[in-house]
Amino acid sequence: MENVVNRVVLSGFAGSDAELKAVSGNQKLARVNMAVNENFRNGAGEDVRKTHWFSLSFWGAKADIAELKIKKGTRFTIEGRLQTNNYEAKDGTKRYVTDIVVEEVEVKELEVAN
């Protein structure tokens, strides 16, 4: 398996305004949760809509773009890569979190979901 690719492309809606914060070394980080809807027909023939939520991280100049343009309900498309981190919870258990580190973003200026 020579060609290994870690690439994600999603198009959906912001669940909240982008949250910007400064991290070590004056690096900027913006976080946004994206909702992506999946429509399908179940085994009983009923139409079903399922919403999947994804955690996105925007770094550097992309964090500025996210802060300015991504508000709750904004439709946007991202391309990025998966990154898994771990931490120790208050109860001492090890937890794992997978984020999508955004490398490209396109904001649909006029589309906002209600």
N, C-alpha and C positions, 0 to 999 in steps of 0.2 A: 504494500500500500504506500506508494510514493507520494501521491498528491493528497495531502490532508488539508481540509479547509474548515475554518471556523468563521462562518459568515451567516448573518441573519438579516432578513429584509422584512419589515413590518409596516403596515399602514393602518392607522387607527385614530383614536381620539384621546386627548389628554384628560385624565381623571381629576386633575387639579392644576393650578398655576405651577410653573417651574419654580423650584426652591433653590436659590443660589446661596452658596457659602464658600468662604475661603478656607483652604486647607494648607498644610505646611508648605513653606516656600512661596507664598503668595499665589499658589495655584488655585484657579477657580473650578468649582464643581457645581453643576446643577443636576437636580434629580427630578424625574417626572415618572408617573405611572401612566402607562398607555393601555387603553381598552381596545381589544380587537374582537369583533363579533364573528361568530361562525354560525351559519344557517344550514340546517340539514333536516331531512325527514327521518324520523325514528322508525323502529320496526312496526309500530302500530299505524304508520302512515301519517302521523301528526307532524306538522311543521314545528321545528324547535330552533330557538335562538339561544346560543350559549356565548357568554362573554368571557374571554381570557384576559388576564391582567399581567403586564410585564413591567418590570422595574428598569428604567433607563438611566444611564449616567452620561452626562455631557461634560467634557473637560475643556479647559482653556477658552479659546475664542468661541467654540461651540456652546459653551455655558452661557456666554453673553447673548448669543442668538436665541437660545432656549428661554432665557429670562425675558427678553424683549418680545418674542413672538409666540411663545406657547403659553396659552391661558386655558383654564378649564373649558373643555368642549372643543378646542381647536383640533382640526384634522391635520395630521402630518404623517410623513413617511420617513423612516430611518433605515440606514444600513449600518451594521456594526458587527461586533463579535461578542460571544458569550464569555463571561468571566465569573468564576466561582470563588468566593472567599469564605472563610470560617471565623467564628468567634465563640467565646465562652459565654453562655447565658447566665443570668443571675443564679439559677439553680445549679450551676456547675456543669451542665451538659454542653457538648460541642454542637453548634448549629452551623449550617451551611446556607449561603445565600447566593443565588445566581442573578447577576445583572447583565444587561446588554450595554456594552460600552459603545456609544454612538460615534461613528466615524463620518457619516454623511447625514444631513437632515434636509428635508424639503417641507416647508410649511404651506398649507393651502390657505392663503390669506383670507378668502371670503367665506370659507366653510366653517361653521361653528355648530355643533350639535346642541340640542336643547336638553 
